[in-house]
Every structure is written in structure tokens, then in C-alpha cells.
Amino acid sequence: MAALPAPRENRLLAALPAAERDRLLPHLKAVDLPLGHVLYESGARMAHVYFPTSGIVSLLYLMQDGASAEISVIGNDGLVGIALLMGGDSTPSRAVVQCAGHAYRLPAAALKEEFERDSPLRPLLLRYTQALITQMAQTAVCNRHHSLDQQLCRWLLLSLDRLETNQLTMTQELIANMLGVRRQGVTEAARVLQDAGIIRYRHGNITVVDRSALETRVCECYSVVRKECDRLLPFGQ
């Protein structure tokens, strides 16, 4: 059997001093994040938070007609369930696994206890929340003002930043649901990138072959989000 990822593979947990991390360790449980698995439904009470160590979780807003659009992506840089620290036990968004991986699940009560202890976890999670809000705001701007090609480039780069590989397992239909657009548009945008030798797409697997070329095509929204994350959460710097 493959060894389970260590909690330190999540950058928030790795950034904590040893004493604070050790207090959380007995409460952390390693869980799988299978593709398409829903961690929270819109409006449902959240009993746990998740620290991904691999894979990516998307936060989606759902419309009454069933349509959806992604507002943020969370990987090994963050925490799924930040709404618990904002005074609410639920959120109108849905959390769904967009790239399979693993996470450490923590009971909401244990997180709140550590947060209220005024430990180093509090300022760390507050900075992470600010970075997440920046990502959400920039996503809204991007979806309104930039082309689908640019949105797809932004989505790919944000996903790559949260993975240890240049490969994503993701169908074009799922990408269309994330971006809130028609599948045909995603197919055409992906074909342009593939014809340019930037990505390879086959049977639901996307491989980014030339990241630097992807960065030349993306809109300013990616750099805004990346710079703010680096400023607020200088992991490894």
C-alpha cells in the first residue's frame, strides 16, 4: 500500500509551529478525495474542515436551474470550510473534488478551539481567508471581462499551483461546469491550446506541456491572485 501523505504536505499545517501542529494531530484523520466527491452541499451544516495534501477542491455557486460556476480552487495551499471561522456553520456554496487526492479532516470543534486559543493558527487562517477572498473577487472580474481562452488559462495555472504534477484528470464537461460556460466553448479553447503545443488532452487527462507559454496567454487575473497569495502566505520563503 502507498504511504499516506503527511499532514505537513498541506502548507497551512506545515507553516504552524510544532507545538500548535502537535495539538491538532490527534484530531486529524486522513481521508481520500475521490473525483467528483461532494464535501459540502449548499446550505448544509459543516461538521468538519479539510486540509488537502493533494488534489483540488472547487467551491461552486449553484443556481436554481442547476447551473453552477466555480468561485475558487483550494489545494495543498489551504483549508476547505473557512466559513466555520466566520461565524456560520454553513455556506451557500458547494465544495466538490475537481482533482482526486487526499486530505486531513478536522472536526469543526477542534478547529474553533485552537482558533479561539489565540495561537499562531489564527493570524495564519485570517491571512489565508484574505487570499481566498482575493481569488473569489478576481474570478468574478475575470468571468465578466475576459475571454474563455484566458479563463481556461487562469484555471489551469491556478490548478497547477496547487498540485505536485503537471497533469490534471478532468473532463471538458466538468471544466465547463466550473467556468459556467458551454462545453463546446471549452472544447474549442482546449483545442487552440493543444494545437499550439501547450497542452495535451486525452480521455479526460490534461497534461500541461509548456507552462511558460500558458503564462503568456493568461490574463492579469492570474498574477493578481498569485501575488496576493505570495504576499500573505509566503510559504517556503
Order of alpha helices (4+ residues) and beta strands (2+ residues): alpha-alpha-beta-beta-beta-beta-beta-beta-beta-alpha-alpha-alpha-beta-alpha-alpha-beta-beta-alpha-alpha
